[in-house]
């Protein structure tokens, strides 16, 4: 039976390369492509692929938040996170969001195929370049989660924070999310109050530090 894959990456050249590699396998089919996280969520809901290969750093809605939306809304679809970074914030963030695998972009074709087949077999896969230390760190963070009480933003607040940090205006964000300008202004004030931050520049630094955006698109 052919397995259906959605590619989500903001670089067309990389999507083309992934499509070419994956479709060398007779039982794998790329059924769609998305160039940002929000489109990835919508296309996943529409196409219901078996796997989404998701770039972690994308505009409008980053790969971590997009993964969270997909794994909570679309049963049966698994996410493979794809990234150029081995930073633990990205790895643990996307695993906590529900991803089944974390693959470095530098991986060889054979590793890509092995990862896809592992996930299709209901297994978790981490690139060797991130596995050892990340697993230990992830377990430690989980065990300490109850003791640590970080400021918790809602999923919508994280979405607003990301696009604010990426330089979009209040009007642009309102149009993107389909709400009023006043609503976005309320979100911005609430986020600033919760984080005790007082400018968009401080919000941007926070968003980058927490892995909501890398601004490297």
Backbone as a ProteinNet text record, in pm:
[ID]
protein_1_A
[PRIMARY]
XXXXXXXXXXXXXXXXXXXXXXXXXXXXXXXXXXXXXXXXXXXXXXXXXXXXXXXXXXXXXXXXXXXXXXXXXXXXXXXXXXXXXXXXXXXXXXXXXXXXXXXXXXXXXXXXXXXXXXXXXXXXXXXXXXXXXXXXXXXXXXXXXXXXXXXXXXXXXXXXXXXXXXXXXXXXXXXXXXXXXXXXXXXXXXXXXXXXXXXXXXXXXXXXXXXXXXXXX
[TERTIARY]
83.8	0	87.8	55.4	133.3	108.8	217.9	209.9	222.9	138.9	127.6	202	280.6	367.5	341.6	338.6	330.4	463.4	516.8	642.2	612.8	669.6	649	784	822.6	949.8	938.8	997	982	1082.8	1167.4	1262.3	1221.5	1182.4	1134.4	1241.6	1366.6	1475.3	1485	1470.2	1475.6	1354.6	1237.1	1117.8	1134.4	1187	1208.4	1303.8	1409.9	1507.9	1448.5	1369.6	1305.8	1207	1128.5	1032.8	1105.2	1213.4	1288.5	1342.7	1394.4	1451	1342.3	1234.4	1130	1058.7	1037.3	961.4	1044.1	1170.9	1247.9	1197.1	1127.8	1069.2	931.6	906.7	781.2	655.8	670.3	552.1	535.2	614.3	602.3	558.5	461.2	409.3	399.2	455.2	440.1	310.2	216.5	82.5	60	154.6	137.3	260.1	266.5	377.7	324	387	349.5	474.9	461.2	577.1	578.5	478.3	482.4	399.5	413.6	349	198.2	142	-4.3	-60.3	3.9	-39.6	-23.5	82.9	105.1	-9.8	-57.2	-169.7	-295.3	-325.4	-446.1	-440.9	-324.6	-311.4	-318.4	-262.9	-271.1	-415.2	-491.6	-632.9	-709.8	-669.4	-738.2	-696.4	-565.9	-513.7	-498.8	-489.6	-473	-358.2	-237.2	-124	-84.2	-7.6	44.4	155.1	235.7	349.6	358.8	393.5	432.5	580	661.1	800.9	805.5	832	810.9	941.9	972.5	1085.1	1052	1147.7	1121.4	1109.9	1192.1	1195.1	1122.4	999.4	921.8	848.1	812.7	740	593.6	531.4	388	351	388.6	368.3	484.2	568.4	687.7	653.1	750.9	727	683.7	729.4	689.8	540.7	496.1	354.4	266.4	314.4	239.4	226.2	333.5	329.4	227.5	223.8	127.7	-16.6	-42.5	-176.2	-210.4	-116	-141.2	-163.8	-75.8	-86.6	-210.2	-261.9	-381.7	-511.3	-501.3	-622.7	-639.3	-529.8	-537.8	-486	-576.5	-535.3	-480.5	-378.1	-320.6	-208.1	-188.5	-77.6	37.8	156.4	275.3	366.3	440.9	527.3	673.7	751.5	897.6	950.4	1015.8	1074.1	1207.4	1226.9	1348.7	1414.3	1543.6	1608.4	1757.3	1812.2	1957	2022.9	1941.4	1993.3	1981.2	2085.3	2079.5	2055.2	2023.3	1997.4	1885.3	1908.2	1810.9	1674.9	1670.8	1541.7	1449.8	1506.3	1425.1	1384.1	1479.7	1451.6	1345.7	1369.1	1272.2	1139.6	1145.1	1022	932.7	990.6	908.9	865.8	947.6	905.1	788.8	796.3	686.2	558.7	575.5	459.7	397.6	466.5	407.6	476.6	591.4	662.4	712.3	719.1	766.7	915.3	974.9	1115.9	1176.4	1309.9	1384.9	1502.5	1504.3	1603.2	1682.4	1814.1	1898.3	1904.3	1904.2	1902.3	2028	2133.8	2259	2257.4	2147.8	2143.1	2154.1	2196.1	2206.6	2069.8	2057.8	1932.4	1887.2	1983.9	1948.5	1888	1939.8	1885.2	1743.7	1720.8	1587.4	1486.2	1517.2	1425.7	1408.2	1517.9	1510.7	1421.2	1435.1	1352	1204.8	1172.4	1033.1	975.4	1051.3	1000.4	988.6	1077.8	1067.8	939.5	909.9	790.2	664.6	667.2	552.1	528.1	635.4	624.8	596.5	550.7	513.9	632.5	750.5	870	910.5	990.3	1046.9	1188.9	1227.6	1363	1426.8	1551.8	1631.8	1762	1802.2	1931.8	2041.6	2141.1	2250.3	2317.3	2316.5	2380.5	2313.4	2191.8	2120.9	2076.7	2086.7	2017.6	2062.7	2190.8	2236.3	2206.8	2266.4	2249.1	2105.3	2036.5	1898.7	1805.5	1820.9	1735.3	1754.7	1880.3	1906	1847.5	1867.3	1816.8	1664.1	1604.1	1457.7	1398	1456.1	1406	1419.4	1530.7	1550.7	1448.8	1422.1	1325.1	1185.1	1149.8	1017.9	1005.1	1110.1	1104.3	1097.7	1150.8	1150.2	1032.9	946.4	842.8	750.3	715.3	623.1	688.3	820	889.9	909.7	922.3	944.4	810.6	781.8	655.4	682.1	722.5	748.6	619.4	634.4	518.5	457.7	328.7	262.6	176.6	211.6	128.8	36.3	-81.4	-173.3	-121.2	-168.3	-126	-149.7	-264	-290.1	-194	-162	-65.2	72.1	111	239.7	238.4	124.8	113.7	130.4	60.5	69	210.9	272.4	409.3	505.2	490.5	581.5	572.4	451.3	438.1	472.2	451.4	499.6	651.5	716	862.5	916.5	836.5	880.3	853.3	803	793.6	662.1	561	432.5	360.6	284.9	209.5	84.8	23.8	-99.3	-206.8	-217.3	-317.3	-290.4	-162.8	-126.9	-158.1	-128.4	-154.2	-304.3	-380.9	-527	-582.2	-532.1	-576.3	-534.7	-412.7	-360.5	-441.4	-480.4	-551.4	-702.9	-750.4	-894	-966.3	-898	-960.2	-944.6	-999.8	-992.9	-858.5	-826.4	-703.7	-706.3	-821.9	-834.3	-800.9	-843.2	-813.7	-663.6	-593.1	-448	-380.9	-428	-372.1	-391.1	-507.6	-533.5	-437.5	-417.1	-321.8	-182.2	-139.4	-5.1	13.1	-85.1	-75.9	-73.6	-158.3	-163.3	-30.4	28.9	158	265.3	269.7	368.5	350.8	226.1	199.8	244.3	212.5	247.8	399.1	468.3	612.9	691.3	620.1	683.2	785.2	743.8	826.1	754.3	832.2	773	793	843.6	860.7	861.1	837.2	841.4	981.8	1083.1	1221.4	1245.2	1192.9	1207.5	1128.8	1010.1	930.5	1004.7	1069.2	1144.1	1259	1333.7	1443.9	1391.6	1278.4	1218.9	1177.8	1113.5	1066.3	1182	1292.7	1410.6	1470.9	1482.4	1542.4	1462.3	1329.9	1244.1	1219.8	1281	1267.9	1139.2	1060.6	938.2	968	1078.8	1123.4	1273.5	1335.9	1480.1	1508.3	1402.1	1414.6	1510.9	1534	1625.6	1544.1	1481.4	1392.3	1450
-119.8	0	125.4	217.2	341.4	429.6	483.6	574.8	718.3	806	942.3	1039.6	1128.6	1219.3	1363.5	1452	1596.3	1658.8	1745.2	1815.2	1958.1	2000.3	2136.6	2201.9	2291.1	2363.3	2490.4	2599.6	2725.8	2742	2642.5	2647.7	2547.1	2597.9	2510.7	2412.6	2458.1	2371.6	2246.9	2266	2151.6	2061.2	2120.7	2038.6	1954.7	2016.7	1944	1827.4	1852.2	1746.7	1632	1665.6	1561.9	1480.1	1549.7	1479.5	1380.6	1426.2	1340.4	1216.3	1235.9	1123.2	1025.9	1079.5	992.3	913.8	975.5	907.8	805.9	789.1	675.4	545.3	559.3	442.7	416.1	297.6	272	282.3	269.7	272.3	404.4	507.9	638.9	741.8	824	925.7	1060.1	1165.7	1300.2	1358.4	1386.6	1428.3	1578.9	1650.1	1794.4	1860.8	1993	2072.4	2199.7	2240.4	2363.9	2446.4	2579.5	2666.2	2742.2	2721	2775.8	2686.8	2709.7	2621.4	2622.7	2740.4	2749.4	2670.6	2681.8	2604.8	2455	2418.6	2276.8	2219.2	2294.6	2248.3	2231.9	2332.4	2327.8	2213.5	2195.6	2088.6	1950.6	1939.7	1811.3	1776.2	1874.8	1850.3	1812.1	1869.7	1841.7	1708	1678.6	1563.1	1437.6	1454.6	1342.2	1248.9	1301.4	1215.3	1124.1	1020.1	933.2	1002.6	1082.1	1149.4	1292.4	1383.3	1519	1535.6	1570.9	1605.5	1756.6	1800.5	1939	2009.8	2116.6	2201	2270.2	2275.1	2334.4	2486.4	2549.5	2696	2743.7	2792	2841.7	2969.2	3052.3	3176.5	3151.9	3255.5	3258.4	3165.4	3039.6	2945.5	2847.6	2847.7	2763.8	2616	2532.6	2389.7	2324.4	2378.3	2322.1	2344.1	2466.8	2495.5	2425.4	2419.7	2348.6	2200.5	2143.2	2002.8	1983.5	2075.8	2067.5	2068.1	2156.3	2161.3	2028.5	1977.9	1856.5	1735.4	1715.9	1595.9	1598.9	1717.7	1726.7	1722.4	1748.9	1759.8	1648.6	1590.3	1494.4	1358.9	1269.4	1137.2	1056.2	979	892.4	954.2	1084.6	1151	1169.3	1126.9	1141.1	1248.6	1314.2	1424.3	1387.2	1407.5	1399.3	1541.7	1585.9	1720.4	1718.3	1819.7	1831.2	1964.1	1961.9	2086.1	2084.2	2204.3	2219.8	2230.4	2239	2265.9	2143.5	2120.6	2013.6	2069.6	2198.5	2265.3	2194	2165	2087.1	2156	2290.7	2360	2318.4	2305.3	2265.5	2118.8	2034.2	1890.7	1860.9	1907	1878.4	1948	2067.2	2139.7	2064.4	2012.2	1944.3	1805.1	1739.7	1611.9	1632.2	1736.7	1766.7	1801.4	1855.8	1890.3	1768.2	1654.2	1531	1468.9	1524.5	1467.1	1326.5	1244.8	1107.7	1092.9	1195.5	1184.9	1323.5	1328.1	1452.2	1417.4	1477.6	1443.2	1567.6	1556.4	1668.6	1676.4	1798.5	1817	1763.8	1746.9	1696.9	1545.6	1479.5	1334.3	1281.9	1158.3	1092.1	1038.4	1008.7	956.1	830.9	742	616.8	642.4	745.9	776.8	833	915.7	970.2	857.8	762.7	652	565.4	540.5	460.5	529	660.9	737.2	726.5	746.8	738.1	600.5	496.6	360.9	330.2	384.7	366.1	429.1	550.2	619.9	549.1	499.6	424.1	296.3	246.7	127	163.2	287.7	334.8	344.3	371.8	389.1	536.9	572.8	706.8	704.4	811.8	815.5	951.4	949.3	1070.5	1053.3	1154.3	1148.8	1123.7	1042.4	1015.3	1141.9	1248.1	1372	1441.7	1401	1466	1367.3	1238.7	1139.2	1132.9	1105.9	1074.8	1181.1	1297.8	1404.9	1451.7	1455.9	1505.3	1413.7	1284.3	1191.3	1208.2	1218.6	1237.9	1370.6	1475.3	1607.1	1607.9	1544.5	1540.5	1469.4	1356	1282.8	1366.6	1437.3	1520.4	1633.1	1692.6	1802	1753.1	1634.9	1580	1552.2	1495.9	1463	1587.8	1699.6	1824	1915.5	1870.5	1959.3	2012.8	1927.3	1972.8	2073.5	2057.6	2149.9	2286.3	2287.2	2412.4	2463.1	2586.2	2644.4	2766.1	2744.9	2857.8	2929.9	3050.3	3124.9	3050.3	3022.3	2944.8	3036	3043.3	3114.1	3014.1	3058.9	2972.6	2952	2847.9	2829.6	2953.8	3020.9	3140.2	3253.5	3266.3	3368.8	3341.6	3213	3179.7	3214.5	3190.5	3226.6	3376.8	3454.8	3600.4	3647.5	3589.4	3628.9	3601.5	3486	3455.1	3557.2	3587.9	3678.9	3822.4	3858.2	3988	3994.8	3887.4	3883.1	3883.6	3832.3	3829	3959.5	4060.1	4194.7	4231.3	4147.1	4180.1	4287.9	4371.5	4477.4	4419.5	4498.2	4454.7	4424.4	4508	4487.2	4358	4333.1	4211.1	4086.8	4092.3	3977.2	3952.7	4059.7	4046.1	3977.8	4018.6	3956	3810.1	3780.8	3644	3549.3	3597.3	3511.8	3525.1	3620.1	3635.6	3694.2	3786.6	3852.6	4003.2	4079.1	4224.5	4278.1	4400.6	4466.6	4482.4	4516.3	4534	4403.9	4291.2	4161.7	4137.8	4169.1	4150	4243.2	4366.6	4459.6	4405.6	4342.6	4283	4167.3	4082.2	3971.9	4024.6	4127.1	4180.6	4231.3	4304.1	4355.6	4241.6	4140.2	4027.5	3952.8	3931.7	3863.2	3942.9	4072.8	4157.6	4152.9	4156.9	4152.5	4019.9	3910.6	3778	3758.3	3806.4	3786.1	3898.2	4001.2	4118.7	4179.7	4192.3	4254.4	4379.7	4477.5	4609.4	4668.6	4588.9	4638.1	4520.9	4550.4	4445.3	4387.5	4471.7	4422.5	4316.3	4339.8	4240.7	4114.1	4131.4	4015.7	3933	4000.9	3932.4	3851.1	3910.3	3838.3	3714.9	3732.3	3619.9	3508.4	3545.9	3446.5	3367.2	3435.6	3367.3	3274.6	3325.2	3246.1	3119.7	3130.4	3015.9	2925.6	2959	2873.5	2889.6	2995.9	3018.2	3060.6	3129	3168.6	3182.2	3156.2	3178.7	3300.3	3350.4	3459.6	3423.9	3294.1	3248.8	3172.1	3246.5	3181.4	3199.6
0	0	0	-86.9	-96.6	24.9	82	195.2	145	198.8	148.2	239.4	177.9	252.2	210.5	309.2	285.5	324	238	265.2	308.4	420.2	470.2	495.7	405.5	416.6	334.5	383.3	311.1	197.6	175.8	64.8	-42.5	-159	-266.5	-312.3	-313.6	-358.9	-270.5	-140.3	-49.7	-69.4	-86.4	-110.7	-237.8	-342	-467.4	-447	-368.4	-342.3	-262.6	-161	-80.3	-163.6	-245.4	-331.4	-422.4	-483.8	-575	-503.9	-382.7	-307.8	-262.9	-208.8	-154.1	-262.6	-376.8	-481.1	-559	-519	-569.4	-507.5	-394	-327.6	-387.8	-440.6	-513.2	-427.3	-294.4	-208.7	-133.5	-172.5	-109.2	-212.8	-177.3	-268.7	-197	-256	-202.2	-256.2	-167	-210.4	-197.9	-136.1	-122.4	-65.7	-81.1	-30.9	33.9	143	212.3	236.1	223.2	238.5	370.6	455.1	590.3	682.1	812.6	908.9	903.3	880.2	876.7	758.5	642.8	525.6	550	622.5	652.4	733.6	831.1	913.3	827.8	746.5	664	562.6	497.3	398.3	463.6	583.5	654.6	686.2	729.4	758.4	631.5	518.9	392.4	332.6	332.4	259.5	345.2	476.7	568.5	527.8	513.8	477.2	592.6	561.2	666.4	744.8	673.4	735.6	684.9	776.2	738.3	772.5	674.6	701	717.4	839.2	880.8	915.6	841	878.8	1010.4	1101.7	1232.9	1225.1	1141.4	1134.4	1009.5	1027.1	914.3	952.8	855.3	883.6	916.4	975.7	1009.1	1124.3	1115	1224.5	1219.8	1324	1317.5	1323.6	1291.4	1282	1411.5	1524.8	1653.8	1677.6	1657	1678.4	1574.3	1450.1	1346.1	1381.8	1433.6	1476.7	1587.4	1681.4	1792.1	1739.2	1641.9	1582.1	1514.1	1436	1357.3	1447.6	1544.8	1628.4	1718.6	1745.7	1829.8	1747.9	1617.7	1536.6	1433.6	1387.7	1276.8	1323.3	1355.3	1401.5	1284.8	1313.6	1211.6	1131.7	1144.4	1074	1170.8	1129	1212.9	1153.4	1240.5	1197.3	1215.9	1109.6	1116	1110.6	1216.5	1218.8	1144.7	1063.4	983.8	1017.2	1049.3	1090.7	1060.3	1042.5	1028.7	1165.6	1272.3	1406	1496.3	1576.1	1675.9	1815.3	1823.8	1950.9	2025.8	2154.4	2232.2	2241.8	2233.7	2242.7	2130	2009.5	1895.7	1907	1946.5	1953.1	2058.2	2180.1	2286.6	2261.3	2203.4	2173.8	2078	1971.8	1871.4	1918.5	2002	2059.4	2155	2235.7	2326.7	2249.5	2130.4	2047	1980.5	1987.8	1936.7	1816.3	1773.9	1658.7	1689.9	1586.4	1602.1	1571.6	1510.9	1472.1	1456.7	1470.3	1448.8	1359.8	1241.8	1140.2	1102.5	1102.3	1061.3	909.2	856.5	712.3	643.9	720.9	663.1	643.2	678.2	673.6	530.8	519.9	390.4	348.1	219.9	165	238.9	270.2	337.2	475.1	544.8	677.2	666.2	565	542.6	524.6	438.3	411.6	536.4	608.4	730.4	833.3	844.5	938.4	901.8	774.9	730.1	761	732	754.2	903.8	983.2	1128.5	1181.4	1136.8	1183.1	1134	1011.7	960.9	1041.2	1104.6	1188.2	1334.7	1356.6	1491	1585.9	1531.4	1613.5	1615.2	1715.1	1724.1	1669.9	1600	1544.3	1571.5	1617.9	1633.6	1557.7	1482.8	1415.3	1517.1	1482.9	1576.7	1629.5	1549.3	1591.5	1707.9	1741.7	1852.9	1960.3	1933.1	2015.7	2161.5	2185	2320.2	2424.1	2405.8	2504.2	2512.4	2397.9	2395.9	2474.1	2458.9	2532	2682.3	2726.2	2869.1	2917.2	2836.6	2875.3	2877.3	2779	2770.5	2891.8	2929.4	3045.2	3172.7	3184.5	3301.9	3308.6	3192.7	3189.4	3224.2	3173.6	3204.9	3354.1	3413.7	3556	3642.7	3591.2	3668.1	3632.9	3543.2	3489.9	3598.9	3694.8	3798.2	3892.1	3909.7	3999	3934.1	3804.2	3731.7	3680.2	3702.1	3659.4	3571.1	3445.6	3357.3	3319.7	3270.2	3222.5	3104.7	3112.9	3008.8	2921.9	2794.1	2698	2630.4	2592	2518.6	2376.7	2305.2	2166.3	2080.3	2095.9	2015.7	2053.6	2182.4	2223.8	2164.6	2157.4	2095.3	1946.5	1879.1	1737.2	1718.3	1801.2	1790.4	1820.7	1922.4	1957.7	1842.8	1776.7	1666.8	1555.2	1510.3	1396.7	1436	1561.9	1609.4	1598.3	1643.6	1640.6	1498.1	1403.9	1264.8	1192.1	1264.3	1209.5	1144	1156.5	1095.4	1176.8	1108.6	1175.3	1239.8	1330.1	1394.9	1291.6	1189.4	1084.6	1008	975.1	901.7	984.8	1115.1	1202.2	1213.3	1226.6	1234.3	1109.5	992.1	867.7	858.6	904.3	898.4	986	1105	1199.8	1191.3	1109.4	1090.3	1210.7	1279.7	1394.6	1378.1	1472	1462.4	1510.7	1467.5	1512.5	1664.4	1718.2	1863.2	1937.3	1880.2	1942.9	1949	1840.1	1837.7	1938.5	1948.5	2047.1	2188.5	2213	2344.1	2370.1	2268.9	2282.3	2313.3	2239.4	2259.1	2401.8	2452.6	2589.5	2691.3	2667.1	2759.4	2761.4	2642.9	2634.1	2707.5	2683.6	2750.8	2902.8	2947.5	3091.7	3151.8	3083.3	3136.1	3142.6	3040.5	3033.1	3101	3143.9	3203.9	3107.7	2982.2	2879	2830.8	2781.3	2762.2	2622.5	2528.3	2392	2295.9	2168.3	2065.5	2054.4	2075.1	2070.3	2177.8	2298.7	2405.2	2373.7	2315.8	2274.7	2170.1	2075.8	1970.6	2029	2120.8	2185	2259.1	2327.2	2400.3	2303.6	2193.2	2096	2036.7	2008.3	1953.3	2058.8	2181.7	2289.9	2318.9	2306.7	2336.4	2215.8	2101.2	1983.7	1906.3	1934.4	1858.8	1716.6	1696.8	1563.5	1566	1452.2	1441.6	1354.1	1287.4	1190.4	1077.6	1058.6	952.5	850.4	761.8	665.6	525.4
[MASK]
+++++++++++++++++++++++++++++++++++++++++++++++++++++++++++++++++++++++++++++++++++++++++++++++++++++++++++++++++++++++++++++++++++++++++++++++++++++++++++++++++++++++++++++++++++++++++++++++++++++++++++++++++++++++++

